[in-house]
Amino acid sequence: MKKAKVRKAKVRKAGGRPRGFVADEALEKALHLFWAKGYEGVTISHLTQAMGVNRPSLYATFGNKEELFRKALARYMQNYFSAASFASQFTTARAAVEAMLHAAADFVANPKHPGCFEVVAALAGGDASRGIQQQLCDIRIDGVEAWRHRFARAQAEGEIAASPAAIDLARYVMTIVAGMTVQARNGATADDLHSVAHLAIWSWPLAYPTAIFW
């Protein structure tokens, strides 16, 4: 005769954390909270409520607010949109830029994705978050550098002209992505942003090595 299954009630450990607590799920919730409100717009009380944990559990598992944010940022960079990742995925620089801009249009206009995390989280910041702001700045610089390298390669291969400089082209594409995030938060739809992407590609003479950019 089979024994009846008995559901075990969740009990609290000495530290106050329920046994049903899943750190991975809690981190995802923290990520979305930071994503929506930015670093300074989020308090520990906001986090404990959104993550479903108490303060001792949060500190024991993730550290303080800054440490938790860094973990959330790492999760975003691994699982969500990264403009820099497109730079090496396509045969031509033009194809890479076009794919990246259209992917960005869909991503930042999605109501579940309030823009690029590293842009949204940095829209406001003071002295208290200087370390966080620097890390976000470093990530954006890394994105520019990835695209600078890709454009330099395209210039060396004769795909695009030597002028403008690769660094200027890199800053241009990253500026468009950052601007898309701001426009999406202002209500721009995916279709609106796809039009921006089309215009950016149309206005670039990347396929014509002898053309002048401006």
C-alpha positions as CSV (number, residue, x, y, z in Angstrom):
1,M,0.0,0.0,0.0
2,K,1.5,3.4,-1.0
3,K,2.1,5.9,1.7
4,A,0.3,9.1,1.3
5,K,2.6,12.1,0.4
6,V,2.9,14.6,3.1
7,R,3.6,18.2,2.1
8,K,6.3,19.7,4.2
9,A,5.6,23.2,5.4
10,K,8.3,25.8,4.8
11,V,10.3,26.4,7.9
12,R,12.7,29.1,8.7
13,K,16.4,28.5,9.3
14,A,18.1,30.1,12.2
15,G,19.1,33.0,9.9
16,G,15.4,33.7,9.1
17,R,15.6,32.5,5.4
18,P,12.7,30.2,4.3
19,R,13.8,26.9,2.8
20,G,11.8,27.7,-0.3
21,F,14.1,30.6,-1.0
22,V,15.8,30.3,-4.5
23,A,18.8,32.6,-4.8
24,D,18.7,32.5,-8.7
25,E,15.1,33.6,-8.8
26,A,15.6,36.3,-6.2
27,L,18.6,37.7,-8.1
28,E,16.5,37.9,-11.3
29,K,13.9,39.9,-9.4
30,A,16.6,42.2,-8.1
31,L,17.9,42.7,-11.6
32,H,14.5,43.8,-12.9
33,L,14.0,46.2,-10.0
34,F,17.4,47.8,-10.6
35,W,16.6,47.8,-14.3
36,A,13.3,49.7,-13.8
37,K,14.5,52.2,-11.1
38,G,18.2,52.5,-11.5
39,Y,20.7,51.9,-8.7
40,E,19.9,54.9,-6.5
41,G,16.2,54.6,-7.0
42,V,16.2,51.2,-5.2
43,T,16.3,50.8,-1.4
44,I,16.9,47.7,0.7
45,S,13.3,47.7,1.6
46,H,12.3,47.7,-2.1
47,L,14.7,44.7,-2.6
48,T,13.5,42.6,0.3
49,Q,9.9,43.1,-0.8
50,A,10.6,42.3,-4.5
51,M,12.8,39.4,-3.8
52,G,10.7,37.9,-1.1
53,V,13.5,37.7,1.5
54,N,14.3,39.5,4.7
55,R,17.4,41.7,5.3
56,P,19.5,39.1,7.0
57,S,18.9,36.6,4.1
58,L,19.7,39.3,1.5
59,Y,23.0,40.3,3.2
60,A,24.0,36.6,3.8
61,T,23.3,35.6,0.3
62,F,24.2,38.6,-1.9
63,G,26.1,41.0,0.3
64,N,25.1,44.7,0.6
65,K,23.2,46.7,-2.0
66,E,26.3,47.4,-4.1
67,E,27.4,43.8,-4.2
68,L,23.9,42.7,-5.1
69,F,23.8,45.3,-8.0
70,R,27.1,44.0,-9.3
71,K,25.7,40.4,-9.3
72,A,22.6,41.6,-11.1
73,L,24.7,43.5,-13.7
74,A,26.7,40.4,-14.3
75,R,23.5,38.4,-14.8
76,Y,22.2,41.0,-17.3
77,M,25.4,41.0,-19.3
78,Q,25.3,37.2,-19.5
79,N,21.6,36.7,-20.3
80,Y,20.3,39.9,-22.0
81,F,21.2,42.4,-24.7
82,S,24.8,43.3,-25.3
83,A,25.5,45.7,-28.2
84,A,29.2,44.7,-28.1
85,S,28.4,41.0,-28.8
86,F,27.2,41.8,-32.3
87,A,30.5,43.2,-33.4
88,S,32.1,39.9,-34.1
89,Q,29.2,37.8,-35.3
90,F,28.9,38.9,-38.9
91,T,31.1,38.8,-42.0
92,T,30.8,42.6,-42.7
93,A,30.6,45.5,-40.3
94,R,27.5,46.8,-42.1
95,A,25.7,43.6,-41.4
96,A,26.8,43.6,-37.8
97,V,25.6,47.1,-37.2
98,E,22.3,46.5,-39.0
99,A,21.6,43.4,-36.9
100,M,22.6,45.1,-33.7
101,L,20.4,48.2,-34.2
102,H,17.3,46.2,-35.2
103,A,17.8,43.9,-32.2
104,A,18.2,46.9,-30.0
105,A,14.9,48.4,-31.4
106,D,13.0,45.2,-30.4
107,F,14.8,44.9,-27.1
108,V,14.4,48.3,-25.6
109,A,10.8,48.8,-26.8
110,N,9.7,45.6,-25.1
111,P,7.7,46.5,-22.0
112,K,9.5,43.8,-20.1
113,H,12.9,45.4,-20.9
114,P,13.1,49.0,-19.8
115,G,16.0,49.8,-22.1
116,C,19.7,48.8,-21.9
117,F,20.5,48.1,-18.3
118,E,23.8,49.8,-18.3
119,V,22.2,52.9,-19.7
120,V,19.0,53.0,-17.6
121,A,20.9,52.3,-14.3
122,A,23.2,55.2,-15.0
123,L,20.7,57.9,-15.9
124,A,20.9,59.3,-12.4
125,G,23.7,58.9,-9.9
126,G,25.5,60.8,-7.1
127,D,28.6,60.4,-5.0
128,A,27.1,57.5,-3.1
129,S,27.1,55.4,-6.3
130,R,30.4,56.6,-7.8
131,G,31.8,53.0,-7.9
132,I,28.7,51.7,-9.6
133,Q,28.7,54.5,-12.1
134,Q,32.3,53.8,-12.9
135,Q,31.6,50.2,-13.6
136,L,28.7,51.0,-15.9
137,C,31.0,53.6,-17.6
138,D,33.6,50.9,-18.1
139,I,31.1,48.5,-19.7
140,R,30.0,51.2,-22.1
141,I,33.6,52.0,-23.0
142,D,34.2,48.3,-23.6
143,G,31.2,48.4,-26.0
144,V,32.8,51.3,-27.9
145,E,36.1,49.5,-28.0
146,A,34.6,46.3,-29.4
147,W,33.0,48.3,-32.3
148,R,36.2,50.4,-32.8
149,H,38.1,47.2,-33.3
150,R,35.4,45.9,-35.7
151,F,35.4,49.1,-37.8
152,A,39.2,49.2,-37.9
153,R,39.2,45.7,-39.3
154,A,36.6,46.7,-41.9
155,Q,38.8,49.6,-42.9
156,A,41.9,47.4,-43.2
157,E,39.9,44.9,-45.4
158,G,38.7,47.7,-47.6
159,E,35.0,47.4,-46.7
160,I,34.7,51.0,-45.6
161,A,36.8,54.1,-46.1
162,A,39.6,55.1,-43.7
163,S,37.7,58.2,-42.8
164,P,35.9,58.8,-40.5
165,A,38.0,57.2,-37.8
166,A,36.9,53.8,-36.5
167,I,36.5,55.3,-33.0
168,D,34.1,57.9,-34.3
169,L,32.0,55.2,-36.0
170,A,32.0,53.2,-32.8
171,R,30.8,56.1,-30.7
172,Y,28.2,56.8,-33.3
173,V,26.6,53.3,-33.2
174,M,26.7,53.2,-29.4
175,T,25.1,56.7,-29.2
176,I,22.3,55.4,-31.3
177,V,21.6,52.5,-29.0
178,A,21.7,54.7,-25.9
179,G,19.3,57.1,-27.6
180,M,17.0,54.3,-28.5
181,T,16.7,53.5,-24.8
182,V,15.8,57.1,-23.9
183,Q,13.3,57.2,-26.8
184,A,11.7,54.0,-25.7
185,R,11.2,55.3,-22.2
186,N,9.5,58.3,-23.8
187,G,7.0,56.0,-25.5
188,A,8.7,55.2,-28.8
189,T,7.5,51.8,-30.2
190,A,9.6,49.1,-31.8
191,D,8.4,50.3,-35.2
192,D,9.5,53.8,-34.4
193,L,13.0,52.5,-33.4
194,H,13.3,50.3,-36.4
195,S,12.8,53.4,-38.5
196,V,15.7,54.9,-36.6
197,A,17.8,51.9,-37.4
198,H,16.9,52.0,-41.1
199,L,17.8,55.7,-41.2
200,A,21.1,55.1,-39.5
201,I,22.1,52.4,-42.1
202,W,20.8,54.4,-45.0
203,S,22.8,57.5,-44.0
204,W,26.0,55.5,-43.7
205,P,28.1,55.0,-46.9
206,L,29.7,52.0,-45.3
207,A,29.5,49.9,-48.5
208,Y,31.3,52.6,-50.5
209,P,35.0,52.8,-49.6
210,T,35.5,56.2,-51.4
211,A,32.5,57.9,-49.8
212,I,32.7,60.7,-47.2
213,F,30.8,60.1,-44.0
214,W,30.2,63.8,-43.2
